[in-house]
């Protein structure tokens, strides 16, 4: 499978910011856990690739704009992802992969289970920066407003909700 080769390319891009590698690998694991719980088979490879490459525009965004803000990641991510996919010889669903990467911080663009799982897998990692003891209301609100899959919701509540 292409997973290992794409992970190696992602690591090369993120070599200057190792937290990007760690974050990405956790998002991939979250996506795989959600897919298992939701019995996803058809788009499994696509979802894993999106999870690996979702933040791939961060380094280029930092270089060009001095920022890794969402808008710049979304702007730069698709072209970096395309180059990686071409390099490893992957040629399926490239437009879809790039669409999700180019909009992964824009919930209003979610238009399928593949995109939803990516959103939830990423949010599971982003929630780890919240103070679990002090921000329970915000955490619950985030989960209730953003998680649509039963598995993603269950994982989020189990990890972050204290009561």
C-alpha positions in Angstrom: 0.0 0.0 0.0 1.0 3.6 -0.5 0.5 4.5 3.2 4.1 3.9 4.3 5.6 5.8 1.3 3.3 8.7 1.8 4.1 8.8 5.5 7.9 8.9 4.7 7.3 11.8 2.3 5.2 13.6 5.0 8.0 13.1 7.5 10.5 14.6 5.0 8.3 17.7 4.6 7.9 18.1 8.4 11.5 17.4 9.3 11.9 21.0 10.5 8.8 20.9 12.7 8.6 17.4 14.3 5.4 18.2 16.2 3.7 18.1 12.7 4.8 14.5 12.3 3.6 13.5 15.8 0.2 15.3 15.3 -0.2 13.7 11.9 0.4 10.2 13.0 -2.1 10.6 15.9 -4.7 11.9 13.4 -4.1 8.9 11.2 -4.7 6.6 14.1 -7.8 8.5 15.1 -9.1 8.2 11.5 -8.4 4.5 11.5 -10.2 4.0 14.8 -13.2 5.9 13.6 -13.3 3.9 10.3 -13.3 0.7 12.3 -16.2 1.8 14.5 -18.1 3.0 11.5 -17.4 0.0 9.4 -15.9 2.0 6.6 -14.2 0.0 3.9 -14.9 1.7 0.5 -13.0 5.0 1.1 -10.5 3.7 3.7 -7.3 4.3 1.6 -8.5 7.8 0.6 -9.3 8.7 4.3 -5.9 7.5 5.4 -4.1 9.5 2.7 -6.0 12.6 3.6 -5.2 12.1 7.3 -1.5 11.8 6.4 -1.4 14.9 4.2 -4.1 17.1 5.9 -1.6 19.6 7.3 1.1 19.2 4.6 0.8 22.8 3.6 1.9 24.1 7.0 5.6 24.2 6.1 5.1 26.0 2.8 2.6 28.4 4.5 5.2 29.2 7.1 7.8 29.8 4.4 5.6 32.0 2.2 3.4 33.8 4.8 5.3 33.5 8.1 2.2 31.7 9.5 0.7 28.2 9.7 -2.8 29.6 10.1 -5.6 27.5 8.7 -6.2 29.7 5.7 -2.6 29.4 4.6 -2.4 25.7 5.2 -5.6 25.2 3.1 -4.1 27.4 0.3 -0.7 25.6 0.1 -1.7 22.1 1.1 -3.2 20.8 -2.2 -0.2 21.5 -4.4 2.2 20.0 -1.9 0.0 16.9 -1.6 -0.2 16.6 -5.3 3.5 16.6 -5.6 3.9 13.9 -3.0 1.2 11.7 -4.6 2.8 12.0 -8.0 6.3 11.2 -6.5 5.0 8.0 -4.9 3.0 7.1 -8.0 -0.4 7.4 -6.4 -3.1 8.4 -8.9 -6.5 7.6 -7.5 -9.0 10.3 -6.2 -6.3 13.0 -6.2 -8.8 15.8 -6.8 -10.9 14.6 -3.8 -7.9 14.2 -1.6 -6.8 17.8 -2.5 -10.3 19.1 -2.0 -10.4 17.8 1.6 -6.9 19.0 2.3 -7.7 22.4 0.8 -10.8 22.8 3.0 -10.0 20.8 6.1 -10.4 23.8 8.4 -13.7 24.8 6.8 -16.5 22.7 8.3 -19.1 24.2 5.9 -17.3 22.4 3.1 -17.8 19.0 4.6 -19.7 17.0 1.9 -19.0 13.3 2.7 -18.1 10.7 5.3 -14.5 10.8 4.2 -14.3 14.6 5.0 -16.3 14.2 8.2 -13.9 11.4 9.5 -10.9 13.6 8.7 -12.5 16.5 10.6 -13.2 14.4 13.6 -9.8 12.7 13.6 -8.1 16.1 13.6 -10.4 17.6 16.2 -9.6 14.7 18.5 -6.0 15.8 18.5 -6.8 19.5 18.7 -9.0 18.9 21.7 -5.9 17.7 23.6 -4.7 21.3 24.0 -7.8 22.2 26.0 -7.7 22.1 29.8 -9.8 19.0 30.4 -10.5 20.1 34.0 -11.4 23.7 33.3 -13.0 23.7 29.9 -15.6 20.9 30.1 -18.4 23.1 28.7 -16.4 24.2 25.7 -15.2 20.6 25.1 -18.8 19.3 25.2 -20.0 22.1 22.9 -17.2 21.3 20.4 -18.0 17.6 20.4 -21.8 18.2 20.1 -21.4 20.7 17.2 -18.7 19.0 15.2 -18.8 15.2 15.7 -21.4 13.4 13.5 -20.2 9.8 13.6 -21.2 7.7 16.6 -17.6 6.4 16.9 -16.0 9.8 16.8 -18.5 11.1 19.4 -17.9 8.2 21.6 -14.1 8.5 21.4 -14.3 12.2 22.1 -16.5 11.8 25.1 -14.4 8.9 26.5 -11.2 11.0 26.2 -12.3 14.4 27.2 -15.6 14.5 29.1 -15.1 13.9 32.8 -18.7 13.1 33.9 
